[in-house]
């Protein structure tokens, strides 16, 4: 090993140790923040808030080491990916430190100890995010893809626990067993704990980036179109989405009260456009079950889907399109001309939606 190579390895190892040190402090503060809340320990909460100042100082030092590495070595390829990932991870760790402080500050505002059921929720979600964070940090320091995959899996488990915690908080509010101030504090605390899981997943993705050079796949939007009977407009919207934006989204359609079958002329119209319709119109509930994860966007065409959905996921946006202009465009037309006029209007609406999302057509 040349003198330069030895210096390079020394500087890389110093940065790795820096990540490990900052990560250790952040993980410890997160552990104590959860304990402070579940045990209503004000002393521990205050101590954890004070220790976050040390975390901020350590992240600043790690930033300095990373920038110094760039100036000294002018890295490329794998070394450049490494140092750029460290800079991103430093931000993630600082945010996790802030989340721990938020949990502690909300603990100090609580009027009394947590209800027993909620203590269990906080303990479980706290343990899950701590496991995910430790696995993510280990994957980065050790350069281990298997640990990164395990960390991502742990982070995803947090979503289920978070939903249960939110449901339990809502139930507490309905029974008026907890003050509104405490409910808001606990809702915020559970939300930021969930965000720790998201940051742990980000760290795992940076590990994969360093080792493989692969970045996170572009986001594909899951979009559901809903109309009255799923026999015309919603099918058109789904078909155009697949045709014009195949790589940017996953599309499905459904109806509030599905028709028994598709009109033959409509089937032939779509076939001429290269779209084959399989099966028959489906109900909204069936479409919701088909997607293993939540839809990012649910679009009602002439209907309000939210009135027919028992539970709208937190990250799902529900839109309503007025179908009057769509149908007006086809007024007085018959057969293929009618379908063509309506299709143009639906296609424009879908295009407007995708442009709002910042997406461009693949055509």
C-alpha positions as CSV (number, residue, x, y, z in Angstrom):
1,X,0.0,0.0,0.0
2,X,1.4,3.4,-1.0
3,X,1.5,6.3,1.4
4,X,-1.4,7.9,-0.4
5,X,-3.5,4.7,-0.2
6,X,-2.7,4.4,3.5
7,X,-3.8,8.0,4.0
8,X,-7.0,7.4,2.0
9,X,-7.9,4.3,4.0
10,X,-7.1,6.2,7.3
11,X,-9.5,9.0,6.3
12,X,-12.2,6.6,5.2
13,X,-12.0,4.7,8.5
14,X,-12.1,8.0,10.4
15,X,-15.4,8.8,8.7
16,X,-16.8,5.3,9.3
17,X,-16.0,5.7,13.0
18,X,-17.6,9.1,13.0
19,X,-20.9,7.6,11.6
20,X,-20.7,4.9,14.1
21,X,-20.2,7.4,17.0
22,X,-23.0,9.7,15.9
23,X,-25.3,6.8,15.3
24,X,-24.6,5.4,18.7
25,X,-25.4,8.6,20.4
26,X,-28.6,9.0,18.3
27,X,-29.7,5.5,19.0
28,X,-29.1,6.0,22.8
29,X,-31.1,9.2,22.8
30,X,-33.9,7.5,20.9
31,X,-34.0,4.7,23.5
32,X,-34.1,7.1,26.4
33,X,-36.8,9.3,24.7
34,X,-39.1,6.2,24.4
35,X,-38.4,5.3,28.0
36,X,-39.1,8.8,29.2
37,X,-42.5,8.8,27.5
38,X,-43.6,5.3,28.5
39,X,-42.5,5.8,32.1
40,X,-43.4,9.5,32.3
41,X,-39.9,10.2,33.4
42,X,-39.4,14.0,33.2
43,X,-35.8,13.8,34.4
44,X,-34.8,11.4,31.7
45,X,-36.6,13.6,29.1
46,X,-34.7,16.7,30.1
47,X,-31.4,14.9,30.1
48,X,-32.1,13.5,26.6
49,X,-32.9,17.0,25.3
50,X,-29.6,18.3,26.7
51,X,-27.6,15.5,25.2
52,X,-29.0,16.4,21.7
53,X,-26.6,19.3,21.7
54,X,-23.7,16.9,21.7
55,X,-25.3,15.0,18.8
56,X,-25.5,18.3,16.8
57,X,-21.8,18.9,17.5
58,X,-20.8,15.4,16.4
59,X,-22.8,15.8,13.1
60,X,-21.0,19.0,12.4
61,X,-17.7,17.3,13.0
62,X,-18.7,14.5,10.6
63,X,-19.7,17.0,8.0
64,X,-16.3,18.6,8.3
65,X,-14.5,15.3,7.9
66,X,-16.6,14.5,4.8
67,X,-15.9,17.9,3.1
68,X,-12.2,17.6,4.1
69,X,-12.1,14.2,2.5
70,X,-13.4,15.6,-0.8
71,X,-10.9,18.5,-0.8
72,X,-8.0,16.2,0.1
73,X,-8.7,13.3,-2.2
74,X,-10.9,14.5,-5.0
75,X,-12.8,11.2,-4.9
76,X,-14.5,9.4,-7.8
77,X,-16.6,6.3,-8.3
78,X,-17.1,4.3,-5.0
79,X,-15.3,6.8,-2.8
80,X,-17.4,9.6,-4.1
81,X,-20.6,7.6,-3.5
82,X,-19.4,6.9,0.0
83,X,-18.7,10.4,1.0
84,X,-21.9,11.8,-0.6
85,X,-23.9,9.1,1.2
86,X,-22.3,10.1,4.5
87,X,-23.4,13.7,4.0
88,X,-27.0,12.4,3.4
89,X,-26.8,10.1,6.4
90,X,-25.6,12.9,8.6
91,X,-28.8,14.8,7.8
92,X,-30.9,11.7,8.6
93,X,-29.1,11.2,12.0
94,X,-29.6,14.8,12.9
95,X,-33.3,14.6,12.1
96,X,-33.6,11.4,14.2
97,X,-32.0,13.3,17.1
98,X,-34.6,16.1,16.6
99,X,-37.3,13.4,16.7
100,X,-36.1,12.2,20.0
101,X,-36.1,15.7,21.4
102,X,-39.7,16.1,20.1
103,X,-40.8,13.0,22.0
104,X,-39.1,14.3,25.2
105,X,-40.6,17.8,24.9
106,X,-44.1,16.3,24.4
107,X,-43.4,14.0,27.4
108,X,-42.8,17.1,29.5
109,X,-46.2,18.5,28.4
110,X,-48.2,15.4,29.4
111,X,-50.6,15.9,32.3
112,X,-50.0,12.3,33.6
113,X,-48.8,8.8,32.8
114,X,-49.9,7.1,29.6
115,X,-52.8,4.7,29.6
116,X,-51.7,1.1,29.8
117,X,-52.6,0.1,26.3
118,X,-50.8,3.1,24.8
119,X,-47.7,2.3,26.7
120,X,-47.5,-1.0,24.9
121,X,-48.0,0.7,21.5
122,X,-45.2,3.2,22.2
123,X,-42.9,0.5,23.5
124,X,-43.5,-1.7,20.5
125,X,-43.0,1.1,17.9
126,X,-40.0,2.3,19.8
127,X,-38.4,-1.1,19.8
128,X,-39.1,-1.5,16.1
129,X,-37.5,1.8,15.1
130,X,-34.5,1.2,17.4
131,X,-33.9,-2.2,15.8
132,X,-34.3,-0.8,12.3
133,X,-31.9,2.1,13.1
134,X,-29.3,-0.2,14.5
135,X,-29.5,-2.6,11.6
136,X,-29.3,0.3,9.2
137,X,-26.2,1.8,10.9
138,X,-24.5,-1.6,11.0
139,X,-25.2,-2.2,7.3
140,X,-23.5,1.1,6.5
141,X,-20.5,0.8,8.7
142,X,-19.9,-2.9,7.7
143,X,-20.9,-2.4,4.0
144,X,-23.4,-5.3,4.3
145,X,-26.3,-5.5,1.8
146,X,-28.0,-8.3,3.8
147,X,-28.1,-6.1,6.9
148,X,-29.5,-3.3,4.7
149,X,-32.3,-5.5,3.5
150,X,-33.0,-6.6,7.0
151,X,-33.1,-3.0,8.2
152,X,-35.6,-2.1,5.4
153,X,-37.8,-5.0,6.5
154,X,-37.8,-3.8,10.1
155,X,-38.6,-0.3,9.1
156,X,-41.6,-1.4,7.1
157,X,-43.0,-3.2,10.1
158,X,-43.4,0.2,11.9
159,X,-46.3,1.1,9.6
160,X,-48.6,-1.5,11.1
161,X,-47.8,-0.6,14.7
162,X,-48.2,3.1,13.9
163,X,-51.7,2.5,12.5
164,X,-52.7,0.6,15.6
165,X,-51.3,3.4,17.9
166,X,-53.3,6.0,15.9
167,X,-56.5,3.9,16.2
168,X,-55.9,3.5,19.9
169,X,-55.5,7.2,20.3
170,X,-58.7,7.9,18.4
171,X,-60.5,5.4,20.7
172,X,-59.1,7.2,23.8
173,X,-60.4,10.5,22.4
174,X,-63.8,9.0,21.7
175,X,-64.1,7.8,25.2
176,X,-62.8,11.1,26.6
177,X,-60.3,9.3,28.8
178,X,-57.4,11.6,27.9
179,X,-57.3,15.3,27.5
180,X,-57.1,16.9,24.1
181,X,-53.7,18.3,24.8
182,X,-52.3,14.9,25.7
183,X,-53.9,13.3,22.6
184,X,-52.2,15.9,20.4
185,X,-48.9,15.4,22.2
186,X,-49.1,11.6,21.8
187,X,-50.2,11.8,18.2
188,X,-47.1,13.9,17.4
189,X,-44.8,11.6,19.3
190,X,-46.0,8.5,17.5
191,X,-45.7,10.3,14.2
192,X,-42.1,11.3,14.7
193,X,-41.2,7.7,15.9
194,X,-42.6,6.4,12.7
195,X,-40.4,8.9,10.9
196,X,-37.4,7.3,12.5
197,X,-38.3,4.2,10.6
198,X,-38.4,6.1,7.4
199,X,-34.9,7.6,8.1
200,X,-33.6,4.1,8.9
201,X,-34.9,2.9,5.5
202,X,-33.1,5.9,3.9
203,X,-29.8,4.9,5.5
204,X,-30.2,1.3,4.2
205,X,-30.8,2.7,0.7
206,X,-27.5,4.7,1.0
207,X,-25.7,1.5,1.9
208,X,-27.0,-0.1,-1.3
209,X,-26.0,3.0,-3.3
210,X,-22.4,2.8,-2.1
211,X,-22.1,-0.9,-2.7
212,X,-23.9,-1.2,-6.0
213,X,-24.2,2.3,-7.4
214,X,-27.9,1.8,-7.8
215,X,-30.2,4.6,-6.7
216,X,-33.8,4.3,-5.5
217,X,-36.2,3.5,-8.3
218,X,-38.3,6.4,-9.5
219,X,-41.6,6.6,-7.7
220,X,-44.5,4.9,-9.3
221,X,-47.8,6.5,-8.3
222,X,-50.6,4.1,-7.5
223,X,-53.8,5.7,-8.9
224,X,-57.4,4.4,-8.7
225,X,-60.1,5.9,-10.9
226,X,-63.7,5.5,-9.7
227,X,-67.0,6.3,-11.4
228,X,-70.6,5.2,-10.9
229,X,-70.5,1.9,-12.8
230,X,-66.9,1.3,-14.0
231,X,-68.1,0.7,-17.5
232,X,-66.9,3.9,-19.3
233,X,-65.1,7.0,-17.9
234,X,-63.0,5.3,-15.2
235,X,-62.0,2.6,-17.7
236,X,-61.0,5.4,-20.2
237,X,-58.9,7.1,-17.5
238,X,-57.2,3.8,-16.6
239,X,-56.5,3.0,-20.2
240,X,-55.0,6.4,-21.0
241,X,-52.8,6.2,-17.9
242,X,-51.4,2.9,-19.0
243,X,-50.9,4.1,-22.6
244,X,-49.4,7.5,-21.9
245,X,-47.6,7.1,-18.6
246,X,-46.8,3.4,-18.3
247,X,-43.5,3.8,-16.3
248,X,-44.8,6.5,-13.9
249,X,-47.8,4.8,-12.4
250,X,-49.9,1.7,-11.7
251,X,-53.5,2.2,-12.6
252,X,-56.8,0.6,-11.8
253,X,-60.5,1.5,-12.1
254,X,-63.7,0.6,-10.3
255,X,-67.3,1.6,-9.8
256,X,-69.6,2.4,-6.9
257,X,-72.3,0.2,-8.4
258,X,-70.6,-1.8,-11.2
259,X,-72.4,-2.6,-14.4
260,X,-73.1,-6.2,-15.3
261,X,-70.9,-5.9,-18.5
262,X,-69.1,-3.6,-20.9
263,X,-70.9,-2.2,-23.9
264,X,-69.7,-4.0,-27.0
265,X,-69.1,-0.9,-29.0
266,X,-66.9,0.5,-26.2
267,X,-64.9,-2.7,-26.1
268,X,-64.3,-2.5,-29.8
269,X,-63.3,1.2,-29.5
270,X,-60.6,0.4,-26.9
271,X,-59.5,-2.6,-28.9
272,X,-58.8,-0.4,-31.8
273,X,-56.5,1.6,-29.5
274,X,-54.7,-1.5,-28.5
275,X,-56.5,-1.9,-25.1
276,X,-58.0,-5.2,-24.2
277,X,-60.6,-5.3,-21.4
278,X,-60.6,-8.5,-19.4
279,X,-63.5,-9.6,-17.2
280,X,-66.2,-7.3,-16.1
281,X,-66.6,-4.0,-14.2
282,X,-65.4,-4.3,-10.6
283,X,-66.6,-2.7,-7.3
284,X,-64.6,-0.1,-5.4
285,X,-64.0,-2.5,-2.4
286,X,-62.5,-5.1,-4.8
287,X,-60.1,-2.5,-6.3
288,X,-59.0,-1.4,-2.8
289,X,-58.2,-5.0,-1.9
290,X,-56.3,-5.6,-5.1
291,X,-53.5,-3.2,-4.1
292,X,-51.4,-4.6,-1.3
293,X,-50.4,-1.0,-0.4
294,X,-52.4,2.2,-0.3
295,X,-53.2,4.1,-3.4
296,X,-51.4,7.5,-3.6
297,X,-54.4,9.0,-5.4
298,X,-58.1,8.0,-5.7
299,X,-59.9,10.0,-8.4
300,X,-63.7,10.1,-8.4
301,X,-65.2,10.9,-11.8
302,X,-68.7,12.2,-11.2
303,X,-68.7,10.6,-7.7
304,X,-67.1,11.3,-4.3
305,X,-65.1,8.1,-3.5
306,X,-64.5,9.2,0.1
307,X,-68.2,8.6,0.9
308,X,-67.8,5.0,0.0
309,X,-64.4,4.3,1.7
310,X,-64.4,3.1,5.3
311,X,-60.8,4.0,5.9
312,X,-58.8,6.5,3.8
313,X,-55.0,5.9,4.4
314,X,-53.1,8.9,5.8
315,X,-51.1,9.2,2.6
316,X,-54.0,8.8,0.1
317,X,-55.3,11.9,-1.6
318,X,-58.9,11.8,-2.9
319,X,-59.9,14.0,-5.8
320,X,-63.2,14.6,-7.6
321,X,-63.6,15.4,-11.3
322,X,-66.9,16.8,-12.5
323,X,-68.0,14.6,-15.4
324,X,-70.4,17.2,-16.8
325,X,-67.9,18.7,-19.2
326,X,-66.8,15.2,-20.3
327,X,-70.3,14.2,-21.2
328,X,-71.1,17.6,-22.7
329,X,-68.2,17.1,-25.2
330,X,-70.0,14.0,-26.5
331,X,-73.5,15.5,-26.6
332,X,-75.3,14.7,-29.8
333,X,-72.7,12.2,-30.9
334,X,-73.2,8.4,-31.3
335,X,-71.0,5.3,-31.5
336,X,-67.3,5.7,-32.0
337,X,-67.5,9.5,-32.3
338,X,-69.1,9.7,-28.8
339,X,-66.4,7.5,-27.3
340,X,-63.7,9.4,-29.0
341,X,-64.9,12.8,-27.7
342,X,-65.2,11.5,-24.2
343,X,-61.8,9.9,-24.4
344,X,-60.2,13.1,-25.4
345,X,-61.7,14.9,-22.4
346,X,-60.7,12.1,-20.0
347,X,-57.2,12.0,-21.4
348,X,-56.8,15.8,-20.8
349,X,-57.9,15.4,-17.2
350,X,-55.4,12.6,-16.7
351,X,-52.7,14.6,-18.4
352,X,-53.4,17.6,-16.1
353,X,-53.1,15.3,-13.1
354,X,-49.8,13.8,-14.2
355,X,-48.4,17.2,-15.0
356,X,-49.4,18.4,-11.5
357,X,-47.3,15.5,-10.2
358,X,-44.4,16.7,-12.3
359,X,-44.5,13.8,-14.7
360,X,-44.1,13.7,-18.5
361,X,-45.7,11.3,-20.9
362,X,-43.7,8.4,-22.2
363,X,-45.1,8.7,-25.6
